[in-house]
Amino acid sequence: MFSSKCLMQFGILLLLMHFCDLHSTVAHEGHDHSHDTAPVTIERATYKHFQSILSIYQETYLTLIKGESDSIPVLAQILLDTAGKSIETESKESGRHMMQHIYQGALRLRQAEDFQEIQEAFATISEAVLPFFNSWPNQLKSNKIKLYECREHEKYWLQPQDILPACPYASDKMYNCSDIREAGEE
């Protein structure tokens, strides 16, 4: 009796969330996304593009932690193309807004002229996807990634779950991040 009543209430909650016109708090550059409460949602067709974006993002991340930049323009162009397709397929406002910010970050990444600009553009992309994973933390595990934060520089990034944490913003020996934590840990 108890479990069927809970399931029915959960179903009603899901239906209400689906049919209510909720205005999501979405990614804005310079905006602290760690406290956003409204979920960022995307369509199923967009999710396939989003998984491609995450794959390209991870390749970009691995390139950055190696201190390389030769393949960055190519990766940025692939991100631009994929985010552009996502903008076209996404009908939900919060999802489209997130994809637009990924697109803008990828454009900055493609136009970056030095390693610091590359890192800043990568941080913009990281900031754009953060609200999605704050809304759906189970997606981290589903995509075999972890969300980390360099607390000294207040920057986040996603990385494969099977490697040790490495800050993509600390490529220079003078610019170090000694306080890396998985997001959500204290």
GROMACS elastic network, one bead per residue, 0.5 to 0.9 nm:
[ bonds ]
;  ai    aj funct       b0    kb
    1     4     6  0.54184   500
    1     5     6  0.62110   500
    1     6     6  0.87061   500
    2     5     6  0.52089   500
    2     6     6  0.62343   500
    2     7     6  0.86622   500
    3     6     6  0.50532   500
    3     7     6  0.60902   500
    3     8     6  0.85455   500
    4     8     6  0.60818   500
    4     9     6  0.86020   500
    5     8     6  0.50974   500
    5     9     6  0.62386   500
    5    10     6  0.85832   500
    6     9     6  0.50934   500
    6    10     6  0.60451   500
    6    11     6  0.85044   500
    7    10     6  0.50103   500
    7    11     6  0.60645   500
    7    12     6  0.85872   500
    8    11     6  0.50445   500
    8    12     6  0.62198   500
    8    13     6  0.86117   500
    9    12     6  0.50619   500
    9    13     6  0.61413   500
    9    14     6  0.86376   500
   10    14     6  0.62232   500
   10    15     6  0.86591   500
   11    14     6  0.50785   500
   11    15     6  0.62098   500
   11    16     6  0.86138   500
   12    15     6  0.50390   500
   12    16     6  0.61188   500
   12    17     6  0.85597   500
   13    16     6  0.51019   500
   13    17     6  0.61564   500
   13    18     6  0.85603   500
   14    17     6  0.50855   500
   14    18     6  0.61116   500
   14    19     6  0.86963   500
   15    19     6  0.61380   500
   15    20     6  0.83811   500
   16    19     6  0.52924   500
   16    20     6  0.57525   500
   17    20     6  0.54712   500
   17    21     6  0.81482   500
   17    22     6  0.77739   500
   18    21     6  0.80489   500
   18    22     6  0.89169   500
   19    22     6  0.87405   500
   22    38     6  0.78847   500
   23    26     6  0.89755   500
   23    38     6  0.75386   500
   23    93     6  0.81119   500
   23    94     6  0.78634   500
   24    36     6  0.86241   500
   24    37     6  0.80827   500
   24    39     6  0.63256   500
   24    40     6  0.65510   500
   24    41     6  0.88318   500
   24    93     6  0.77892   500
   24    94     6  0.57818   500
   25    33     6  0.86044   500
   25    36     6  0.61304   500
   25    37     6  0.71660   500
   25    38     6  0.57068   500
   25    39     6  0.77102   500
   25    40     6  0.77722   500
   25    94     6  0.73496   500
   25   131     6  0.85828   500
   26    33     6  0.79232   500
   26    36     6  0.77808   500
   26    38     6  0.82479   500
   26    39     6  0.86916   500
   26    40     6  0.70636   500
   26    93     6  0.87844   500
   26    94     6  0.57732   500
   26    95     6  0.83531   500
   26    97     6  0.66733   500
   26    98     6  0.67486   500
   26   128     6  0.85553   500
   26   131     6  0.70276   500
   27    30     6  0.88526   500
   27    31     6  0.69666   500
   27    32     6  0.85081   500
   27    33     6  0.66975   500
   27    94     6  0.83763   500
   27    97     6  0.70780   500
   27    98     6  0.60085   500
   27   101     6  0.70818   500
   27   127     6  0.72421   500
   27   128     6  0.55085   500
   27   129     6  0.79717   500
   27   130     6  0.81467   500
   27   131     6  0.67286   500
   28    31     6  0.52498   500
   28    32     6  0.83019   500
   28    33     6  0.82193   500
   28    97     6  0.87963   500
   28    98     6  0.86847   500
   28   101     6  0.75289   500
   28   127     6  0.84216   500
   28   128     6  0.75564   500
   29    32     6  0.85098   500
   29   101     6  0.80496   500
   29   124     6  0.70542   500
   29   127     6  0.76125   500
   29   128     6  0.79351   500
   30    33     6  0.89820   500
   30   124     6  0.89757   500
   30   127     6  0.88824   500
   31   127     6  0.87730   500
   32    35     6  0.67719   500
   32    36     6  0.79257   500
   32   127     6  0.86879   500
   33    36     6  0.53653   500
   33   127     6  0.74431   500
   33   128     6  0.87112   500
   33   130     6  0.68898   500
   33   131     6  0.59531   500
   33   134     6  0.83770   500
   34    37     6  0.87704   500
   34   130     6  0.77427   500
   34   131     6  0.72989   500
   34   134     6  0.72423   500
   35   131     6  0.89321   500
   35   134     6  0.87200   500
   36    39     6  0.80140   500
   36   131     6  0.69660   500
   36   134     6  0.78817   500
   36   135     6  0.83976   500
   37   131     6  0.88509   500
   37   134     6  0.84245   500
   37   135     6  0.75226   500
   38   131     6  0.89475   500
   38   135     6  0.73685   500
   39    94     6  0.81205   500
   39   131     6  0.76148   500
   39   132     6  0.71313   500
   39   134     6  0.79588   500
   39   136     6  0.77018   500
   40    92     6  0.88429   500
   40    93     6  0.87397   500
   40    94     6  0.53321   500
   40    95     6  0.59878   500
   40    98     6  0.80278   500
   40   131     6  0.64362   500
   40   132     6  0.51975   500
   40   133     6  0.85248   500
   40   134     6  0.85558   500
   40   135     6  0.60988   500
   40   136     6  0.82249   500
   41    92     6  0.69395   500
   41    93     6  0.84650   500
   41    94     6  0.62933   500
   41    95     6  0.54193   500
   41   132     6  0.72243   500
   41   135     6  0.82076   500
   41   136     6  0.88839   500
   42    45     6  0.82729   500
   42    46     6  0.61436   500
   42    47     6  0.63762   500
   42    50     6  0.89386   500
   42    90     6  0.65759   500
   42    91     6  0.78875   500
   42    92     6  0.62740   500
   42    93     6  0.86923   500
   42    94     6  0.75447   500
   42    96     6  0.77039   500
   42   132     6  0.89407   500
   43    46     6  0.51430   500
   43    47     6  0.61899   500
   43    89     6  0.77985   500
   43    90     6  0.60058   500
   43    91     6  0.71593   500
   43    92     6  0.71665   500
   43    95     6  0.77796   500
   44    47     6  0.50031   500
   44    48     6  0.68245   500
   44    90     6  0.88769   500
   45    48     6  0.55876   500
   45    49     6  0.70417   500
   45    50     6  0.89122   500
   45    86     6  0.81183   500
   45    89     6  0.66610   500
   45    90     6  0.76983   500
   46    49     6  0.51072   500
   46    50     6  0.60475   500
   46    51     6  0.86814   500
   46    85     6  0.81653   500
   46    86     6  0.52735   500
   46    87     6  0.80788   500
   46    88     6  0.87698   500
   46    89     6  0.59272   500
   46    90     6  0.58337   500
   46    95     6  0.84015   500
   47    51     6  0.61546   500
   47    52     6  0.86476   500
   47    86     6  0.82934   500
   48    51     6  0.52228   500
   48    52     6  0.65927   500
   48    53     6  0.87922   500
   48    86     6  0.88119   500
   49    52     6  0.50509   500
   49    53     6  0.62225   500
   49    54     6  0.86904   500
   49    82     6  0.62190   500
   49    83     6  0.73509   500
   49    85     6  0.74049   500
   49    86     6  0.59619   500
   50    54     6  0.61795   500
   50    55     6  0.86252   500
   50    82     6  0.80204   500
   50    83     6  0.78025   500
   50    86     6  0.73402   500
   50    99     6  0.85119   500
   51    54     6  0.50020   500
   51    55     6  0.62819   500
   51    56     6  0.87472   500
   51   143     6  0.79364   500
   52    55     6  0.50283   500
   52    56     6  0.62776   500
   52    57     6  0.84273   500
   52    79     6  0.84670   500
   52    82     6  0.73078   500
   53    56     6  0.51650   500
   53    57     6  0.59131   500
   53    58     6  0.85343   500
   53    78     6  0.84392   500
   53    79     6  0.61173   500
   53    82     6  0.65824   500
   53    83     6  0.71739   500
   53   102     6  0.88237   500
   54    58     6  0.60792   500
   54    59     6  0.86354   500
   54   143     6  0.84001   500
   54   158     6  0.87308   500
   55    58     6  0.51425   500
   55    59     6  0.63941   500
   55    60     6  0.86926   500
   56    59     6  0.50507   500
   56    60     6  0.61604   500
   56    61     6  0.85357   500
   56    75     6  0.65541   500
   56    76     6  0.84425   500
   56    78     6  0.75136   500
   56    79     6  0.66744   500
   57    60     6  0.50060   500
   57    61     6  0.60860   500
   57    62     6  0.86968   500
   57    75     6  0.82163   500
   57    79     6  0.78286   500
   57   122     6  0.84956   500
   57   125     6  0.83911   500
   57   126     6  0.86477   500
   57   158     6  0.82550   500
   57   159     6  0.87517   500
   58    62     6  0.61979   500
   58    63     6  0.85536   500
   58   145     6  0.89617   500
   58   158     6  0.73884   500
   58   159     6  0.62172   500
   58   160     6  0.71650   500
   59    62     6  0.51653   500
   59    63     6  0.62248   500
   59    64     6  0.86894   500
   59    75     6  0.78883   500
   60    63     6  0.50527   500
   60    64     6  0.62199   500
   60    65     6  0.88055   500
   60    71     6  0.83227   500
   60    72     6  0.67313   500
   60    75     6  0.66944   500
   60    76     6  0.83162   500
   60   122     6  0.82109   500
   61    64     6  0.51064   500
   61    65     6  0.63238   500
   61    66     6  0.87220   500
   61   122     6  0.81517   500
   61   157     6  0.82794   500
   61   158     6  0.80004   500
   61   159     6  0.70630   500
   61   168     6  0.64511   500
   62    65     6  0.53268   500
   62    66     6  0.63849   500
   62    67     6  0.88142   500
   62    68     6  0.89372   500
   62   159     6  0.82278   500
   62   168     6  0.81355   500
   63    66     6  0.52966   500
   63    67     6  0.65099   500
   63    68     6  0.54713   500
   63    69     6  0.67957   500
   63    70     6  0.87808   500
   63    71     6  0.77668   500
   63    72     6  0.77192   500
   63   168     6  0.88107   500
   64    68     6  0.57988   500
   64    69     6  0.69481   500
   64    72     6  0.86877   500
   64   115     6  0.87059   500
   64   118     6  0.85281   500
   64   119     6  0.77227   500
   64   167     6  0.89162   500
   64   168     6  0.55362   500
   64   169     6  0.79850   500
   64   171     6  0.73987   500
   65    68     6  0.76314   500
   65   166     6  0.67512   500
   65   167     6  0.69042   500
   65   169     6  0.80152   500
   65   170     6  0.79253   500
   65   171     6  0.64318   500
   66    69     6  0.88634   500
   66   168     6  0.86322   500
   66   171     6  0.77605   500
   67   115     6  0.83268   500
   67   168     6  0.84849   500
   67   171     6  0.57614   500
   67   172     6  0.82893   500
   68    71     6  0.77576   500
   68    72     6  0.82325   500
   68   115     6  0.85336   500
   69    72     6  0.52552   500
   69    73     6  0.80995   500
   69   114     6  0.85852   500
   69   115     6  0.70563   500
   69   118     6  0.81008   500
   70    73     6  0.72871   500
   70    74     6  0.84955   500
   71    74     6  0.54980   500
   71    75     6  0.62983   500
   71    76     6  0.86311   500
   72    75     6  0.50667   500
   72    76     6  0.59051   500
   72    77     6  0.85532   500
   72   109     6  0.74256   500
   72   110     6  0.70937   500
   72   118     6  0.80591   500
   73    77     6  0.61830   500
   73    78     6  0.87207   500
   73   109     6  0.71321   500
   73   111     6  0.77668   500
   73   112     6  0.84194   500
   74    77     6  0.51636   500
   74    78     6  0.63875   500
   74    79     6  0.86818   500
   74   110     6  0.77981   500
   75    78     6  0.51350   500
   75    79     6  0.62003   500
   75    80     6  0.86143   500
   75   106     6  0.86553   500
   75   109     6  0.88574   500
   75   110     6  0.81549   500
   76    80     6  0.61066   500
   76    81     6  0.86647   500
   76   105     6  0.87781   500
   76   106     6  0.51946   500
   76   107     6  0.69618   500
   76   108     6  0.84958   500
   76   109     6  0.58066   500
   76   110     6  0.50618   500
   76   111     6  0.88424   500
   77    81     6  0.61843   500
   77    82     6  0.85709   500
   77   106     6  0.72289   500
   77   107     6  0.77770   500
   77   109     6  0.87427   500
   77   110     6  0.65549   500
   78    81     6  0.51411   500
   78    82     6  0.61162   500
   78    83     6  0.84510   500
   78   106     6  0.86684   500
   79    82     6  0.51772   500
   79    83     6  0.58797   500
   79    84     6  0.82750   500
   79   102     6  0.79819   500
   79   103     6  0.71386   500
   79   106     6  0.58910   500
   79   107     6  0.85622   500
   80    83     6  0.52518   500
   80    84     6  0.59399   500
   80    85     6  0.86477   500
   80   102     6  0.79971   500
   80   103     6  0.53908   500
   80   104     6  0.81252   500
   80   105     6  0.86537   500
   80   106     6  0.55287   500
   80   107     6  0.65405   500
   80   110     6  0.86361   500
   81    84     6  0.50883   500
   81    85     6  0.63637   500
   81    86     6  0.87229   500
   81   103     6  0.83131   500
   82    85     6  0.51443   500
   82    86     6  0.62471   500
   82    87     6  0.87519   500
   82   103     6  0.84381   500
   83    87     6  0.61931   500
   83    88     6  0.86979   500
   83    99     6  0.57137   500
   83   100     6  0.72020   500
   83   101     6  0.89251   500
   83   102     6  0.64745   500
   83   103     6  0.53239   500
   83   106     6  0.84138   500
   84    87     6  0.51774   500
   84    88     6  0.65005   500
   84    89     6  0.89439   500
   84    99     6  0.77021   500
   84   100     6  0.78128   500
   84   103     6  0.66333   500
   85    88     6  0.51261   500
   85    89     6  0.63751   500
   85    90     6  0.86628   500
   86    89     6  0.51743   500
   86    90     6  0.58983   500
   86    95     6  0.88222   500
   86    96     6  0.74541   500
   86    99     6  0.63785   500
   86   100     6  0.86559   500
   87    90     6  0.54006   500
   87    91     6  0.82327   500
   87    95     6  0.82370   500
   87    96     6  0.53781   500
   87    97     6  0.81160   500
   87    98     6  0.88300   500
   87    99     6  0.57863   500
   87   100     6  0.65248   500
   87   103     6  0.86501   500
   88    91     6  0.80563   500
   88    96     6  0.82708   500
   89    96     6  0.84834   500
   90    93     6  0.78555   500
   90    95     6  0.64074   500
   90    96     6  0.54287   500
   90    99     6  0.84411   500
   91    94     6  0.88820   500
   91    95     6  0.75614   500
   91    96     6  0.67235   500
   92    95     6  0.53857   500
   92    96     6  0.60796   500
   92    97     6  0.85154   500
   93    96     6  0.51987   500
   93    97     6  0.60145   500
   93    98     6  0.85949   500
   94    97     6  0.51204   500
   94    98     6  0.62293   500
   94    99     6  0.87113   500
   95    98     6  0.51279   500
   95    99     6  0.62577   500
   95   100     6  0.86407   500
   95   132     6  0.84629   500
   96    99     6  0.50534   500
   96   100     6  0.61221   500
   96   101     6  0.86985   500
   97   100     6  0.50515   500
   97   101     6  0.63788   500
   97   102     6  0.87246   500
   97   128     6  0.89453   500
   98   101     6  0.52021   500
   98   102     6  0.62981   500
   98   103     6  0.86383   500
   98   128     6  0.57845   500
   98   129     6  0.67550   500
   98   131     6  0.82764   500
   98   132     6  0.81623   500
   99   103     6  0.60723   500
   99   104     6  0.85850   500
   99   128     6  0.77842   500
   99   129     6  0.84196   500
  100   104     6  0.61803   500
  100   105     6  0.86023   500
  100   128     6  0.87185   500
  101   105     6  0.60816   500
  101   106     6  0.84607   500
  101   124     6  0.78449   500
  101   125     6  0.70763   500
  101   127     6  0.87044   500
  101   128     6  0.56483   500
  101   129     6  0.85694   500
  102   105     6  0.50563   500
  102   106     6  0.60758   500
  102   107     6  0.85593   500
  102   124     6  0.76216   500
  102   125     6  0.51702   500
  102   126     6  0.82823   500
  102   127     6  0.86996   500
  102   128     6  0.57515   500
  102   129     6  0.73733   500
  103   106     6  0.50453   500
  103   107     6  0.61572   500
  103   108     6  0.86748   500
  103   125     6  0.81598   500
  104   107     6  0.50247   500
  104   108     6  0.62927   500
  104   109     6  0.85813   500
  104   121     6  0.88237   500
  104   124     6  0.83192   500
  104   125     6  0.80917   500
  105   108     6  0.50471   500
  105   109     6  0.60950   500
  105   110     6  0.86577   500
  105   120     6  0.89025   500
  105   121     6  0.54006   500
  105   122     6  0.68642   500
  105   123     6  0.81755   500
  105   124     6  0.53418   500
  105   125     6  0.50184   500
  105   126     6  0.87316   500
  105   128     6  0.80807   500
  106   110     6  0.61391   500
  106   111     6  0.85783   500
  106   121     6  0.70647   500
  106   122     6  0.78170   500
  106   124     6  0.85476   500
  106   125     6  0.69805   500
  107   110     6  0.51364   500
  107   111     6  0.62491   500
  107   112     6  0.85960   500
  107   121     6  0.83112   500
  108   111     6  0.50960   500
  108   112     6  0.59561   500
  108   117     6  0.80752   500
  108   118     6  0.78317   500
  108   120     6  0.85531   500
  108   121     6  0.54578   500
  108   122     6  0.85423   500
  108   124     6  0.86331   500
  109   112     6  0.51901   500
  109   113     6  0.88101   500
  109   117     6  0.74558   500
  109   118     6  0.54893   500
  109   119     6  0.82297   500
  109   120     6  0.81675   500
  109   122     6  0.66866   500
  109   125     6  0.89172   500
  110   113     6  0.85632   500
  110   118     6  0.82225   500
  110   121     6  0.87114   500
  111   117     6  0.86602   500
  111   118     6  0.85331   500
  112   115     6  0.76259   500
  112   116     6  0.83232   500
  112   117     6  0.51626   500
  112   118     6  0.53869   500
  112   119     6  0.89368   500
  112   120     6  0.88821   500
  112   121     6  0.75539   500
  113   116     6  0.84469   500
  113   117     6  0.64829   500
  113   118     6  0.74632   500
  114   117     6  0.54279   500
  114   118     6  0.63624   500
  114   119     6  0.88647   500
  115   119     6  0.62290   500
  115   120     6  0.86497   500
  115   171     6  0.87927   500
  116   119     6  0.50503   500
  116   120     6  0.62060   500
  116   121     6  0.86317   500
  116   169     6  0.82871   500
  117   121     6  0.61096   500
  117   122     6  0.84935   500
  118   121     6  0.51643   500
  118   122     6  0.61190   500
  118   123     6  0.85985   500
  119   122     6  0.50027   500
  119   123     6  0.61474   500
  119   124     6  0.86896   500
  119   168     6  0.71846   500
  119   169     6  0.58948   500
  120   123     6  0.50177   500
  120   124     6  0.63820   500
  120   125     6  0.89043   500
  120   169     6  0.81762   500
  121   124     6  0.50012   500
  121   125     6  0.64988   500
  121   126     6  0.86929   500
  122   125     6  0.51287   500
  122   126     6  0.61771   500
  122   127     6  0.85635   500
  122   157     6  0.85776   500
  122   168     6  0.86277   500
  122   169     6  0.88435   500
  123   127     6  0.60292   500
  123   128     6  0.85282   500
  123   155     6  0.68877   500
  123   156     6  0.71664   500
  123   157     6  0.73306   500
  123   168     6  0.89831   500
  123   169     6  0.82194   500
  124   127     6  0.50478   500
  124   128     6  0.62061   500
  124   129     6  0.89497   500
  125   129     6  0.65143   500
  125   130     6  0.86973   500
  125   157     6  0.89322   500
  126   129     6  0.54616   500
  126   130     6  0.61796   500
  126   155     6  0.84084   500
  126   156     6  0.63838   500
  126   157     6  0.54984   500
  126   158     6  0.72479   500
  127   130     6  0.51986   500
  127   131     6  0.76735   500
  127   155     6  0.82053   500
  127   156     6  0.70890   500
  127   157     6  0.80576   500
  128   131     6  0.69275   500
  128   132     6  0.82698   500
  129   132     6  0.55483   500
  129   133     6  0.68214   500
  129   134     6  0.89051   500
  130   133     6  0.53443   500
  130   134     6  0.61155   500
  130   135     6  0.86182   500
  130   147     6  0.85711   500
  130   156     6  0.79867   500
  130   157     6  0.83821   500
  130   158     6  0.88655   500
  131   135     6  0.60767   500
  131   136     6  0.85268   500
  132   135     6  0.51007   500
  132   136     6  0.60710   500
  132   137     6  0.80811   500
  132   139     6  0.87465   500
  133   138     6  0.78503   500
  133   139     6  0.65882   500
  133   140     6  0.68080   500
  133   147     6  0.84110   500
  134   137     6  0.56639   500
  135   138     6  0.89554   500
  136   139     6  0.56695   500
  136   140     6  0.79065   500
  137   140     6  0.56456   500
  137   141     6  0.77095   500
  138   141     6  0.55901   500
  138   142     6  0.64048   500
  138   143     6  0.88086   500
  139   143     6  0.59285   500
  139   144     6  0.83016   500
  139   145     6  0.84641   500
  140   143     6  0.53275   500
  140   144     6  0.60593   500
  140   145     6  0.51395   500
  140   146     6  0.58495   500
  140   147     6  0.74436   500
  140   158     6  0.87231   500
  140   161     6  0.88387   500
  141   145     6  0.60955   500
  141   146     6  0.73533   500
  141   161     6  0.82531   500
  142   145     6  0.78415   500
  143   146     6  0.87828   500
  143   160     6  0.86513   500
  144   159     6  0.86216   500
  144   160     6  0.61365   500
  144   161     6  0.56023   500
  144   162     6  0.79999   500
  145   158     6  0.63205   500
  145   159     6  0.53812   500
  145   162     6  0.80305   500
  146   157     6  0.83458   500
  146   158     6  0.55571   500
  146   159     6  0.55588   500
  146   160     6  0.62654   500
  146   161     6  0.52547   500
  146   162     6  0.89483   500
  146   182     6  0.71151   500
  146   183     6  0.81186   500
  147   156     6  0.69830   500
  147   157     6  0.58277   500
  147   159     6  0.66792   500
  147   161     6  0.87905   500
  147   181     6  0.86707   500
  147   182     6  0.58458   500
  147   183     6  0.55220   500
  147   184     6  0.87094   500
  148   155     6  0.84163   500
  148   156     6  0.55789   500
  148   157     6  0.55000   500
  148   158     6  0.62443   500
  148   159     6  0.76776   500
  148   165     6  0.74304   500
  148   166     6  0.89054   500
  148   167     6  0.83179   500
  148   180     6  0.67750   500
  148   181     6  0.55959   500
  148   183     6  0.50900   500
  148   184     6  0.87966   500
  149   152     6  0.87327   500
  149   153     6  0.84869   500
  149   154     6  0.66744   500
  149   155     6  0.55924   500
  149   157     6  0.65369   500
  149   158     6  0.89225   500
  149   167     6  0.81925   500
  149   179     6  0.82152   500
  149   180     6  0.56674   500
  149   181     6  0.54517   500
  149   182     6  0.62201   500
  149   183     6  0.59320   500
  150   153     6  0.56806   500
  150   154     6  0.56256   500
  150   155     6  0.54343   500
  150   156     6  0.64189   500
  150   157     6  0.85868   500
  150   167     6  0.68928   500
  150   169     6  0.85556   500
  150   177     6  0.60868   500
  150   178     6  0.77355   500
  150   179     6  0.58223   500
  150   181     6  0.66748   500
  150   182     6  0.89639   500
  151   155     6  0.69486   500
  151   156     6  0.86131   500
  151   177     6  0.78645   500
  151   178     6  0.85012   500
  151   179     6  0.56790   500
  151   180     6  0.63178   500
  151   181     6  0.74145   500
  152   155     6  0.81575   500
  152   176     6  0.89351   500
  152   177     6  0.64457   500
  152   178     6  0.75971   500
  152   179     6  0.63395   500
  152   180     6  0.82669   500
  153   156     6  0.89833   500
  153   169     6  0.86400   500
  153   177     6  0.75121   500
  155   169     6  0.81305   500
  156   167     6  0.87301   500
  156   183     6  0.81796   500
  157   167     6  0.78150   500
  157   168     6  0.77326   500
  158   161     6  0.88334   500
  159   162     6  0.85846   500
  159   163     6  0.78285   500
  159   165     6  0.76392   500
  159   166     6  0.84243   500
  160   163     6  0.61006   500
  160   164     6  0.87320   500
  160   165     6  0.89224   500
  161   164     6  0.79016   500
  161   165     6  0.86650   500
  163   166     6  0.83972   500
  165   180     6  0.72740   500
  165   181     6  0.82177   500
  165   182     6  0.83766   500
  166   169     6  0.88783   500
  166   170     6  0.83156   500
  166   177     6  0.88279   500
  166   180     6  0.80317   500
  167   170     6  0.56047   500
  167   171     6  0.78364   500
  167   176     6  0.84271   500
  167   177     6  0.67434   500
  167   180     6  0.74623   500
  168   171     6  0.64794   500
  169   172     6  0.83652   500
  169   175     6  0.78775   500
  169   176     6  0.81651   500
  169   177     6  0.79846   500
  170   173     6  0.71883   500
  170   174     6  0.81497   500
  170   175     6  0.51927   500
  170   176     6  0.50324   500
  170   177     6  0.61209   500
  171   174     6  0.85186   500
  171   175     6  0.69578   500
  171   176     6  0.76875   500
  172   175     6  0.51644   500
  172   176     6  0.71508   500
  173   176     6  0.61815   500
  177   180     6  0.66333   500
  181   184     6  0.82112   500
  181   185     6  0.65851   500
  181   186     6  0.78609   500
  182   185     6  0.57630   500
  182   186     6  0.86368   500
  183   186     6  0.83038   500
